[in-house]
Amino acid sequence: MKFMNMKRQACPRCGYQMDTAECFLEPKADPKPGDISICMNCGDLLKFLFDLSFAVPTSDEEVNIYLTATPKQLKLLRVTQAFIKKRGRIKKNDNLL
Ligand SMILES: [Zn+2]
């Protein structure tokens, strides 16, 4: 899995600070504007904006994500979100000490 270093930024949903991203489906790909992400703290969907900052998808965008995702993408999304929900929130930003 390839990690891409990014400008440090907070999840717009939970405030968790992040500075890396990775692509689950294409291990060698870097995220690009318009791609969808999952916050590893809260598990909610995020989207990459033109400058690779995060935004919360609109409700229409979220519906479109679920309608256009492949079965493999939907399964990965559900498994990842279930893992994050079971694990709970990360206590602190161990990745940014
Ligand atoms: Zn979050």
Backbone and ligand atoms as CSV (ligand in chain L), in Angstrom:
chain,resi,resn,atom,element,x,y,z
A,1,MET,N,N,0.841,-1.185,0.000
A,1,MET,CA,C,0.000,0.000,0.000
A,1,MET,C,C,0.883,1.245,0.000
A,2,LYS,N,N,0.548,2.204,-0.837
A,2,LYS,CA,C,1.329,3.428,-0.959
A,2,LYS,C,C,0.634,4.553,-0.190
A,3,PHE,N,N,1.370,5.227,0.680
A,3,PHE,CA,C,0.820,6.362,1.408
A,3,PHE,C,C,1.263,7.638,0.720
A,4,MET,N,N,0.356,8.585,0.580
A,4,MET,CA,C,0.676,9.884,0.008
A,4,MET,C,C,0.699,10.907,1.134
A,5,ASN,N,N,1.796,11.630,1.265
A,5,ASN,CA,C,1.858,12.704,2.257
A,5,ASN,C,C,1.019,13.868,1.759
A,6,MET,N,N,0.289,14.461,2.678
A,6,MET,CA,C,-0.602,15.571,2.330
A,6,MET,C,C,-0.382,16.717,3.314
A,7,LYS,N,N,-0.914,17.861,2.940
A,7,LYS,CA,C,-0.942,18.992,3.866
A,7,LYS,C,C,-1.740,18.550,5.097
A,8,ARG,N,N,-1.221,18.850,6.284
A,8,ARG,CA,C,-1.929,18.482,7.510
A,8,ARG,C,C,-3.261,19.209,7.562
A,9,GLN,N,N,-4.304,18.455,7.814
A,9,GLN,CA,C,-5.636,19.046,7.868
A,9,GLN,C,C,-6.536,18.206,8.768
A,10,ALA,N,N,-7.617,18.821,9.177
A,10,ALA,CA,C,-8.544,18.158,10.084
A,10,ALA,C,C,-9.723,17.585,9.314
A,11,CYS,N,N,-10.193,16.447,9.781
A,11,CYS,CA,C,-11.437,15.896,9.231
A,11,CYS,C,C,-12.541,16.911,9.510
A,12,PRO,N,N,-13.294,17.324,8.487
A,12,PRO,CA,C,-14.354,18.310,8.724
A,12,PRO,C,C,-15.512,17.760,9.551
A,13,ARG,N,N,-15.531,16.462,9.766
A,13,ARG,CA,C,-16.614,15.873,10.577
A,13,ARG,C,C,-16.215,15.737,12.048
A,14,CYS,N,N,-14.995,15.248,12.320
A,14,CYS,CA,C,-14.626,14.956,13.710
A,14,CYS,C,C,-13.412,15.741,14.193
A,15,GLY,N,N,-12.703,16.411,13.303
A,15,GLY,CA,C,-11.550,17.210,13.701
A,15,GLY,C,C,-10.244,16.441,13.780
A,16,TYR,N,N,-10.250,15.158,13.478
A,16,TYR,CA,C,-9.033,14.362,13.549
A,16,TYR,C,C,-8.022,14.902,12.537
A,17,GLN,N,N,-6.779,15.080,12.994
A,17,GLN,CA,C,-5.722,15.620,12.141
A,17,GLN,C,C,-5.104,14.507,11.293
A,18,MET,N,N,-5.006,14.758,10.011
A,18,MET,CA,C,-4.455,13.760,9.087
A,18,MET,C,C,-3.399,14.415,8.206
A,19,ASP,N,N,-2.406,13.623,7.824
A,19,ASP,CA,C,-1.400,14.122,6.888
A,19,ASP,C,C,-1.000,13.078,5.855
A,20,THR,N,N,-1.736,11.991,5.784
A,20,THR,CA,C,-1.478,10.978,4.764
A,20,THR,C,C,-2.800,10.429,4.241
A,21,ALA,N,N,-2.723,9.844,3.074
A,21,ALA,CA,C,-3.882,9.171,2.497
A,21,ALA,C,C,-3.369,8.005,1.665
A,22,GLU,N,N,-4.238,7.061,1.435
A,22,GLU,CA,C,-3.877,5.920,0.605
A,22,GLU,C,C,-5.109,5.474,-0.162
A,23,CYS,N,N,-4.867,4.784,-1.253
A,23,CYS,CA,C,-5.964,4.280,-2.073
A,23,CYS,C,C,-6.081,2.775,-1.850
A,24,PHE,N,N,-7.223,2.337,-1.346
A,24,PHE,CA,C,-7.430,0.918,-1.081
A,24,PHE,C,C,-7.513,0.098,-2.366
A,25,LEU,N,N,-8.152,0.660,-3.362
A,25,LEU,CA,C,-8.471,-0.144,-4.543
A,25,LEU,C,C,-7.339,-0.194,-5.550
A,26,GLU,N,N,-6.536,0.850,-5.594
A,26,GLU,CA,C,-5.408,0.894,-6.517
A,26,GLU,C,C,-4.165,1.225,-5.700
A,27,PRO,N,N,-3.443,0.207,-5.241
A,27,PRO,CA,C,-2.344,0.424,-4.297
A,27,PRO,C,C,-1.284,1.420,-4.756
A,28,LYS,N,N,-1.106,1.635,-6.030
A,28,LYS,CA,C,-0.074,2.561,-6.495
A,28,LYS,C,C,-0.618,3.947,-6.840
A,29,ALA,N,N,-1.915,4.151,-6.658
A,29,ALA,CA,C,-2.534,5.417,-7.045
A,29,ALA,C,C,-2.478,6.440,-5.929
A,30,ASP,N,N,-2.332,7.701,-6.292
A,30,ASP,CA,C,-2.455,8.807,-5.353
A,30,ASP,C,C,-3.876,9.334,-5.428
A,31,PRO,N,N,-4.412,9.813,-4.304
A,31,PRO,CA,C,-5.736,10.434,-4.356
A,31,PRO,C,C,-5.723,11.651,-5.276
A,32,LYS,N,N,-6.841,11.891,-5.913
A,32,LYS,CA,C,-6.969,13.058,-6.789
A,32,LYS,C,C,-8.295,13.764,-6.503
A,33,PRO,N,N,-8.416,15.012,-6.927
A,33,PRO,CA,C,-9.653,15.740,-6.667
A,33,PRO,C,C,-10.881,14.951,-7.138
A,34,GLY,N,N,-11.896,14.959,-6.304
A,34,GLY,CA,C,-13.133,14.238,-6.618
A,34,GLY,C,C,-13.183,12.835,-6.035
A,35,ASP,N,N,-12.034,12.291,-5.657
A,35,ASP,CA,C,-12.031,10.961,-5.044
A,35,ASP,C,C,-12.711,11.003,-3.679
A,36,ILE,N,N,-13.160,9.859,-3.260
A,36,ILE,CA,C,-13.830,9.715,-1.970
A,36,ILE,C,C,-12.864,9.068,-0.984
A,37,SER,N,N,-12.944,9.503,0.246
A,37,SER,CA,C,-12.089,8.967,1.294
A,37,SER,C,C,-12.926,8.613,2.514
A,38,ILE,N,N,-12.290,7.948,3.441
A,38,ILE,CA,C,-12.918,7.621,4.720
A,38,ILE,C,C,-11.987,8.116,5.809
A,39,CYS,N,N,-12.515,8.847,6.761
A,39,CYS,CA,C,-11.715,9.284,7.905
A,39,CYS,C,C,-11.425,8.059,8.768
A,40,MET,N,N,-10.159,7.849,9.102
A,40,MET,CA,C,-9.798,6.672,9.889
A,40,MET,C,C,-10.141,6.844,11.363
A,41,ASN,N,N,-10.599,8.025,11.752
A,41,ASN,CA,C,-11.039,8.222,13.137
A,41,ASN,C,C,-12.541,8.013,13.275
A,42,CYS,N,N,-13.330,8.678,12.447
A,42,CYS,CA,C,-14.791,8.590,12.592
A,42,CYS,C,C,-15.440,7.664,11.572
A,43,GLY,N,N,-14.750,7.347,10.500
A,43,GLY,CA,C,-15.297,6.418,9.503
A,43,GLY,C,C,-16.274,7.047,8.527
A,44,ASP,N,N,-16.463,8.348,8.625
A,44,ASP,CA,C,-17.391,8.999,7.704
A,44,ASP,C,C,-16.738,9.259,6.348
A,45,LEU,N,N,-17.582,9.415,5.357
A,45,LEU,CA,C,-17.110,9.689,4.008
A,45,LEU,C,C,-16.624,11.125,3.895
A,46,LEU,N,N,-15.567,11.295,3.140
A,46,LEU,CA,C,-15.030,12.608,2.819
A,46,LEU,C,C,-14.744,12.628,1.331
A,47,LYS,N,N,-14.640,13.824,0.776
A,47,LYS,CA,C,-14.233,13.927,-0.624
A,47,LYS,C,C,-13.037,14.852,-0.722
A,48,PHE,N,N,-12.182,14.571,-1.701
A,48,PHE,CA,C,-11.021,15.420,-1.952
A,48,PHE,C,C,-11.447,16.563,-2.858
A,49,LEU,N,N,-11.090,17.777,-2.433
A,49,LEU,CA,C,-11.343,18.955,-3.261
A,49,LEU,C,C,-10.174,19.169,-4.220
A,50,PHE,N,N,-10.230,20.212,-5.017
A,50,PHE,CA,C,-9.207,20.473,-6.040
A,50,PHE,C,C,-7.798,20.556,-5.466
A,51,ASP,N,N,-7.674,21.056,-4.217
A,51,ASP,CA,C,-6.358,21.190,-3.588
A,51,ASP,C,C,-6.045,20.023,-2.648
A,52,LEU,N,N,-6.827,18.975,-2.770
A,52,LEU,CA,C,-6.700,17.759,-1.949
A,52,LEU,C,C,-7.003,18.004,-0.472
A,53,SER,N,N,-7.693,19.091,-0.190
A,53,SER,CA,C,-8.242,19.238,1.154
A,53,SER,C,C,-9.533,18.420,1.200
A,54,PHE,N,N,-10.008,18.163,2.403
A,54,PHE,CA,C,-11.206,17.351,2.566
A,54,PHE,C,C,-12.456,18.206,2.689
A,55,ALA,N,N,-13.556,17.685,2.207
A,55,ALA,CA,C,-14.864,18.291,2.415
A,55,ALA,C,C,-15.853,17.167,2.703
A,56,VAL,N,N,-16.940,17.537,3.327
A,56,VAL,CA,C,-18.014,16.575,3.564
A,56,VAL,C,C,-18.862,16.502,2.295
A,57,PRO,N,N,-19.070,15.319,1.749
A,57,PRO,CA,C,-19.941,15.222,0.569
A,57,PRO,C,C,-21.364,15.674,0.908
A,58,THR,N,N,-22.011,16.290,-0.036
A,58,THR,CA,C,-23.413,16.636,0.166
A,58,THR,C,C,-24.230,15.344,0.225
A,59,SER,N,N,-25.465,15.454,0.666
A,59,SER,CA,C,-26.300,14.241,0.733
A,59,SER,C,C,-26.515,13.664,-0.668
A,60,ASP,N,N,-26.653,14.522,-1.673
A,60,ASP,CA,C,-26.785,14.025,-3.053
A,60,ASP,C,C,-25.512,13.306,-3.497
A,61,GLU,N,N,-24.364,13.867,-3.136
A,61,GLU,CA,C,-23.093,13.217,-3.488
A,61,GLU,C,C,-22.964,11.865,-2.791
A,62,GLU,N,N,-23.385,11.796,-1.522
A,62,GLU,CA,C,-23.314,10.514,-0.810
A,62,GLU,C,C,-24.201,9.469,-1.474
A,63,VAL,N,N,-25.385,9.867,-1.858
A,63,VAL,CA,C,-26.279,8.931,-2.555
A,63,VAL,C,C,-25.611,8.463,-3.839
A,64,ASN,N,N,-25.017,9.402,-4.566
A,64,ASN,CA,C,-24.346,9.054,-5.825
A,64,ASN,C,C,-23.169,8.107,-5.604
A,65,ILE,N,N,-22.461,8.299,-4.502
A,65,ILE,CA,C,-21.343,7.394,-4.186
A,65,ILE,C,C,-21.851,5.963,-4.071
A,66,TYR,N,N,-22.922,5.791,-3.334
A,66,TYR,CA,C,-23.452,4.431,-3.127
A,66,TYR,C,C,-24.061,3.866,-4.404
A,67,LEU,N,N,-24.639,4.733,-5.230
A,67,LEU,CA,C,-25.268,4.247,-6.464
A,67,LEU,C,C,-24.250,3.879,-7.538
A,68,THR,N,N,-23.097,4.533,-7.527
A,68,THR,CA,C,-22.124,4.303,-8.599
A,68,THR,C,C,-20.962,3.394,-8.186
A,69,ALA,N,N,-20.865,3.076,-6.903
A,69,ALA,CA,C,-19.757,2.221,-6.453
A,69,ALA,C,C,-19.937,0.800,-6.971
A,70,THR,N,N,-18.817,0.160,-7.229
A,70,THR,CA,C,-18.858,-1.246,-7.628
A,70,THR,C,C,-19.134,-2.095,-6.389
A,71,PRO,N,N,-19.565,-3.329,-6.568
A,71,PRO,CA,C,-19.760,-4.204,-5.401
A,71,PRO,C,C,-18.490,-4.330,-4.557
A,72,LYS,N,N,-17.338,-4.385,-5.199
A,72,LYS,CA,C,-16.067,-4.474,-4.464
A,72,LYS,C,C,-15.843,-3.218,-3.624
A,73,GLN,N,N,-16.119,-2.047,-4.194
A,73,GLN,CA,C,-15.955,-0.791,-3.459
A,73,GLN,C,C,-16.929,-0.713,-2.281
A,74,LEU,N,N,-18.192,-1.119,-2.510
A,74,LEU,CA,C,-19.177,-1.082,-1.428
A,74,LEU,C,C,-18.784,-2.013,-0.287
A,75,LYS,N,N,-18.299,-3.188,-0.632
A,75,LYS,CA,C,-17.882,-4.143,0.400
A,75,LYS,C,C,-16.719,-3.568,1.197
A,76,LEU,N,N,-15.742,-3.011,0.511
A,76,LEU,CA,C,-14.589,-2.431,1.195
A,76,LEU,C,C,-15.015,-1.271,2.088
A,77,LEU,N,N,-15.925,-0.456,1.610
A,77,LEU,CA,C,-16.430,0.662,2.403
A,77,LEU,C,C,-17.117,0.157,3.671
A,78,ARG,N,N,-17.987,-0.817,3.513
A,78,ARG,CA,C,-18.720,-1.349,4.676
A,78,ARG,C,C,-17.787,-2.028,5.670
A,79,VAL,N,N,-16.839,-2.810,5.174
A,79,VAL,CA,C,-15.897,-3.502,6.065
A,79,VAL,C,C,-15.053,-2.485,6.823
A,80,THR,N,N,-14.577,-1.467,6.121
A,80,THR,CA,C,-13.729,-0.453,6.757
A,80,THR,C,C,-14.514,0.334,7.802
A,81,GLN,N,N,-15.723,0.756,7.456
A,81,GLN,CA,C,-16.525,1.519,8.415
A,81,GLN,C,C,-16.912,0.657,9.622
A,82,ALA,N,N,-17.191,-0.619,9.402
A,82,ALA,CA,C,-17.519,-1.520,10.520
A,82,ALA,C,C,-16.308,-1.680,11.437
A,83,PHE,N,N,-15.119,-1.801,10.840
A,83,PHE,CA,C,-13.888,-1.912,11.643
A,83,PHE,C,C,-13.707,-0.665,12.501
A,84,ILE,N,N,-13.848,0.510,11.890
A,84,ILE,CA,C,-13.645,1.768,12.609
A,84,ILE,C,C,-14.682,1.915,13.724
A,85,LYS,N,N,-15.919,1.557,13.435
A,85,LYS,CA,C,-16.980,1.668,14.451
A,85,LYS,C,C,-16.691,0.724,15.623
A,86,LYS,N,N,-16.264,-0.478,15.332
A,86,LYS,CA,C,-15.970,-1.457,16.386
A,86,LYS,C,C,-14.754,-1.011,17.210
A,87,ARG,N,N,-13.724,-0.483,16.534
A,87,ARG,CA,C,-12.508,-0.034,17.214
A,87,ARG,C,C,-12.758,1.179,18.086
A,88,GLY,N,N,-13.637,2.069,17.630
A,88,GLY,CA,C,-13.892,3.318,18.344
A,88,GLY,C,C,-12.958,4.409,17.885
A,89,ARG,N,N,-13.198,5.593,18.411
A,89,ARG,CA,C,-12.390,6.755,18.035
A,89,ARG,C,C,-10.963,6.600,18.524
A,90,ILE,N,N,-10.031,7.144,17.760
A,90,ILE,CA,C,-8.620,7.142,18.127
A,90,ILE,C,C,-8.452,8.162,19.250
A,91,LYS,N,N,-7.719,7.797,20.287
A,91,LYS,CA,C,-7.614,8.657,21.472
A,91,LYS,C,C,-6.852,9.949,21.201
A,92,LYS,N,N,-5.788,9.878,20.434
A,92,LYS,CA,C,-5.028,11.077,20.114
A,92,LYS,C,C,-4.351,10.847,18.770
A,93,ASN,N,N,-3.756,11.889,18.251
A,93,ASN,CA,C,-3.110,11.791,16.961
A,93,ASN,C,C,-1.712,11.203,17.112
A,94,ASP,N,N,-1.644,9.892,17.314
A,94,ASP,CA,C,-0.344,9.238,17.448
A,94,ASP,C,C,0.504,9.431,16.193
A,95,ASN,N,N,-0.152,9.603,15.045
A,95,ASN,CA,C,0.585,9.722,13.798
A,95,ASN,C,C,1.212,11.094,13.597
A,96,LEU,N,N,0.901,12.051,14.441
A,96,LEU,CA,C,1.392,13.409,14.225
A,96,LEU,C,C,2.120,13.967,15.436
A,97,LEU,N,N,2.708,13.117,16.238
A,97,LEU,CA,C,3.407,13.617,17.438
A,97,LEU,C,C,4.633,14.408,17.089
L,1,ZN,ZN,ZN,-13.413,12.110,11.002
